[in-house]
Amino acid sequence: MQNKNGSLSQPEEREILKTLENLCGRHDLPQVFRDFLDMSVCAFALNTMEEEYLDIAQKYNGEELKKFSKILGLLMVYFSKVEKWADPMGEIYEALAGKYKRSGLGQFFTPPSVCDLMTMQTEGTKEAPTVLDPSCGSSRLLLSYHAHWKKPNAIYYGVDKDKICVHMSVLNFLFHGMHGFILHADSIGVEVYGGYEVNWKFSTLKVPHIRKLEKNECKRILHQASKTTKEKEKPPGEPQLLLNF
């Protein structure tokens, strides 16, 4: 997380940012950040995204790739110490966005305290809900809901048209143990580019994992999830919530 003056307060976050900056001798820092997210997602895809991984990895030498492994290790250490929820990559993204305004890193996300306040104002249910954020960013609202209401069988849907946000959300779902779908799509124009199902067998595999979705499957999932915004009544036994702040 960031402290009051906007700097990163956790040692792992600062070390991740420092290691990213050390990779900038031959590379653009915002692109290094994107490549880290992309390769990390590939790494948890159960050997189904090896081609995508190698396409990115070929840009870097052996020493540089070791630094990517170090960053992922630091990220896992960070999450092992989290008590409720956290968004370290979103915090680092914002730190980079402040320095590289013309790089496509132009978003700033809802502060965690505000996310928690919004979560407290949602209706808790005894049943496992389906929760949708149609413009999720790094999925802070979904993370907050998951941490506060503690619904182990809940299914979460996050949609964003920014691929960087999609991959940050995937990593957040992975390490918070959340089952759900992250869709790379424009929820207003209903354009769909791709997506992932996250932690669908978490109870048996015991490790974070993802499944890359086919485009037609993404369209079906987005259509199904978008219906929740149009329903005036919740179907019995299947409460659905819309987080759209």
ZIZIMO-V541765 format. One record per helix or strand of 2 or more residues. SS is the DSSP state (H for helix, E for strand). FROM is the first residue (numbers start at 1). TO is the last residue. If there is no record, write none. Layout:
ss = {SS | SS}
from = {FROM | FROM}
to = {TO | TO}
This chain:
ss = {H | H | H | H | H | H | E | H | E | H | E | E | H | E | H | E}
from = {11 | 29 | 50 | 62 | 88 | 112 | 130 | 140 | 155 | 163 | 180 | 191 | 202 | 210 | 215 | 240}
to = {25 | 43 | 57 | 80 | 99 | 120 | 133 | 149 | 160 | 176 | 186 | 198 | 205 | 212 | 229 | 242}
